Amino acid sequence: MGRTLPSYRRMLEKERFLWEKHFASRLREPHRTSFTTLWEKAFQLADAASANTRPLVYDNIVMSMLTAQQVEIQRLNRELNRLKELLSSQDMT
Amino acid sequence: MKLHAWLHDIEPAEWGVRLHWLPENNVKPIEVFFPFTAEFYITKADRETQAQLLSHLHIERVDIVPRFRFIHDWKPVDVLQVKVNPNHLQQTYFDLRKHWDEYMHNADLSLYQHFCFQMNLFPYVYAEIEIINNRLQPNWRLLEEYTDREYRTVPFRTLWLQPRFENEHLLRGRLLALSVRRSIVDSEEKPVIFEDADEGTMLEECFRYIRQIDPDIIFTRGGDTFVPILAQHAVQAGVGRIRPGRGPRTLQSYIKRPNTQRGHSYASYGRIYFSQHGIYFDGGRHHYDVGNSFMYKDGNIEGIHELVRLGCSNPQRIARGTIGTTLTAVQMRTAYYQHILIPARKADAENFRPAWSLASDVGGLVFSPDVGLHLNVTEYDFLSMYPNIMVHRNISPETVNCNCCQEEAEPVPLTDHTICVRRPGLVSLALENILTRREYFKSKKKEHQRYDRRQKVLKWLLVTCFDSNTILPIYSKGKLRLVRIGPYIDEIITNTTDFEETAVVGVDENYKTIFNPVEDVVRLPSPPNLFRIQLDTGREFTVTGDHTCFILDRGVLCERSAANLKKGDFLPVLFSMPSIEPWLEFDIISVLLKLLPPSEFDKWRVQGSELIPYIQSKRSEIEAAMKEFHSVGALRTWLKDGFIPLRYFEILGFPLSLWNTLSVGYGRRVGGKIFWIPAYYTLDADLAFFLGYFIGDGSTRQSFIRLSVNAADIDLVNWFDQFLIHRFKLQVSKRKESHTAMFTLQINSTALVWILNHVFEIPRNRMSGKHEVPPMILNGSEEIVLGFLAGLIASDGDIGAERNYVRISSRDHSFIEELAYLAARANLYTIIGKSSPRKGSSMCTLVFSGQDTLERLFDKIYLKKVDRDKIKKRIAIGSGLRKIAYDIPVKESLLLRLTQKVRTSRNPRVSDRTRVPREIALIQLQKIKERSDRLSSNEYRQLGVLERLIESNLGFARVRDIELVPAREKYVYCFSVKNKIHGFIAGTGGILSHNCFGYQGYRNARFGRIEAHEAISAYSRDALTQTQHIVADYNLKVIAGIVDSIWVKQEDDSTPIDDITISQLREQIEQKVRLPVEHAANYHWIVFLPRRHDPAIGVLNRYYGLRKDGTFKVRGIEIRQSSAPLIVKDFQTHVLKFLAKARTQNQFKQQVHRAKKLLIEYKDRLKQVNVPLSELMITIHTSRSPDEYVNKSRQAIAAKQFSNLGVHIEPGMKVDFILIDVNAQDPMKRVKIKQLLRGDERYDAEEYCKLLDRAYENLIPPELEEQPITLELFWN
């Protein structure tokens, strides 16, 4: 009794391959690095995405990337605020 | 000869079996014959098939028997049971398959299973047996049960046999030696070696020695491979007739037939395995090849023993099989005892469903690990998660998306599947047994290795019976009684009471109620839950889930199991009871003589002027009898006043025909006032009214009766006055209560009190059972029943404000239940209602409704004239007086269909209604008959069916609610009845229900179902998700989770989680997730490794960690891989030893440096090319045959080298080789298989260094080497 559907990770690999072949190969640096990073993020969230089986694997990939981007934005915001506070405290002194 | 022995082996014989028993005290094994036929089942039960089958040479007889055919069946069907000669089991199976392939069941069971299932035995059972003339007598006595967890281990005689050939690796060349050891455990035992002789002599001597020892089991390593080779050698040496077993089979018969005995390859968990064709010895000697026995490696002989007992299978087969073989066998055994047919092949395919729903096919949940080193980690494991989910969530092929449950079916989280809540699944049951056994074993394993578990046989599940408290009418020995089914059947079973003349109320073919004779009674242990079926007129009954009920469908009563009933189904209910001979006259004197103790005989006197001549004529006899008790003078008084103490009444020989002229009285022995009351009564409506009133509002003491009457009902007071004088010749004293508007009527008569208690069987008060329908009322005429109910209503009842119903309420639910049956005796329409419970008790109400019911009842009920007139007017209008349960359901009865066909459904209206009064149905019936020319022949037949239904005395009530209730009693009960319609009336309000088959109901599933698999995965994901939330509540962090394991740590991992939190968390998870959870380990540290090409992403199956007890848990690295060369494993073991010293990140970093140095040392050693070849051997399982390889991979080359040697390599076989020169032009020179090695080969040091580098990186990836702290690459 096996699974009917291929695993999400396998589909993810396949999608990445296709996107690299037909899309990333036309990109120039630094866009290409950004492309690779985005796919890394998709892989990092593959555990959650694989539990959410959908007919179109692309949905999960995009949602993973968006979530990862949001995390990155929040991290940068925190960093920005920290630097702002640091600067203002230096101004005070 | 009687002896105690273990059943060791079962072999076929002509029309029987040869059984090999191992007697205790290790004496010689015994072979006995036992006559036996195996049973096949053919689900085509027609005479033609039966006749054809009987013409087969190896079939003894063919019978028609009821069996459950499909897993979802609740009712057995007739099938053919074919008795087959065990000696030709397989041949008969193949013969029958040609004609009845799709109908065959239980046909591919092994002889072991046929015999054990049919005889209720199991292999290795310890029993007391009797043998006469080499035949086993059927009177064996089991000394241990299948369910026993503790059992004796069999004292096998064992032997270890190992040959040595010239070419050891290829088992080729001359046979050099045969070594035999007695013990398989004692490695120091010196083996007996047969060598330095020609092959024939060696073989003969060796097997002669074996015969002397006479072992029960011969162990070998690789025997499944070498025995056929030994056989070839034996034939060449002219000793092929040596017999290795105890039976007649010779060694030469084991020479392999290449086409049929090749063994087979199979895939499991992504890998190809090869299983060698098994070599089984005969005659009660078994052969276990420990190299071809996964079970032996895991469980030793005791493990095999346990599985053999559980699965009732051939031990030699079990030893070579997988756990799946045993699981299937356990399921089959369970199914057999449930009378469920076992299909020869998988029969239950995946249901058709939209592609979209494949979304639920997801698999287990994982939380990708945070790559890197984590300190102070705790691991929790779900114990045997998938089997436990199956057991705890009741997952089995037949329970997933079942047809029986509607809204109540348990939804599987995040899928469209549902799980049955009504019956336990077969797979979950079989697994439960195994899980229970495992738990027991776990708890005992420290005490002794042999401890094992027995499975819990849950035979009591799914029996088809009623709850113990179900009320039902019983007609026995000319009397009707209302009984509770439980105590009634208990009494029959306990006291072996006769029930030959007992009947229950059933229906005939025309749906008229009749008394249906009882054929048998059934009492079975109760399942944990029962179904309470509530109908819309307050009727209800409680039955087991698979109890068959009748429902009205297409004009006829169809059978449906209780669990499959749906809201809205129409169930037949009782309307009128079959007529009985009323029980009208009561003779007090006979009852007194029968019931009174002789000491009371002097207090009771019989009076009547007709007595005097009889006293005189028998004077001398009376005087003789008086001496002891009375003075002679007393006789004069008796003669004068015409009475005599009861003691002497029988002496008189007073004619029975004149007893109705007598009176009886009770008084003190010494004399005093005696109130005489008549000694003979005819039960009529007035007396019944009095009794009814007394039950409602009366009470008794030792010597008087009191009745309370409303002060407004002065007419009633007068009526009682007149009645008591007229009927009992007793005066009534009336007292007006001072504070309430009540009259109290007091009748002073000890005799009347006694008569009420003993003759009319009305106990004194409610506690002693006053609230019961007196038997003579239940057996009375319609008039009497009406009178009794009127009396009861006059005392305790009330009339609705709208005057459209009359009601009796009581806290005593059983009294109301009895009254409902009583009302049915008089064809009165009733509804049973229950008020909501208040202060711990609830009122139960019996409502009389319907025009004719009320008309007849009001005739008897005491009413003021004004009220009576009003009510009569009201009844005449007839509004609000419908008898719903007496109505005809329009759709289910086919009334609607037929009226639509003849176009009369609108006048009187039938369409758009659920049911119509019977009167309307009758009008419509007439109309349909008038226009019957419009009906087809089929519809004309249906008209007959409808007519029968309308004229029947069954009503129909709709199912309002079905609820699962816990069983209150230990047993459930049922009757088996004689008549054609196998049903009887039972339950509150009287519901027609099917009788018991005595079967238990579900069918084996010897196969899986994808939906079941999806449901299990879904539950496992849900469990892990819930666990993650619980962990978060404890402010802990989940660092990884893989299907059934989860690793957690503190946010600041320098400190470990304290013990209290660990245990609290475990309990919390177990409680919320409802699956057993184990605190698996605490780790000093654990390293989750990244993907090889993607260092930021953790992988789920590669990690290693140091437990607090100093041991390692390692997954997915070379140390665990069988293919890795010894040197690589050795290196990794060394590295782990270094790392084991680390407790902090810095210490870990220091040890990593040491590991690096070690790598260099190992590589240097390799480069010097002086590492022994045995340390460099790579072992790989081939994945295909040599010819199928298209590339030049290492295993392809190795397989090819085997082919060149003339050895056929099957997929899954292991090949060992050394890397010689991986870059060689000639692929055949790149590697060399073990069998070709001379010992002086140079290996490819560079390639082995690469393997070492990779092994190092697999343990300590470059990122970890630089920064051994967790790689916080993502979540900041």
Interface residues (C-beta under 8 A of the other chain):
Chain A: M1 R3 T4 L5 S7 E40 K41 F43 Q44 L45 A46 D47 S50 A51 T53 R54 P55 A68 V71 R75 R78
Chain B: A355 W356 L358 A359 S360 D361 V362 G363 L365 V366 F367 S368 G1008 R1009 I1010 H1013 R1021 D1094 A1096 I1097 F1274 W1275 N1276
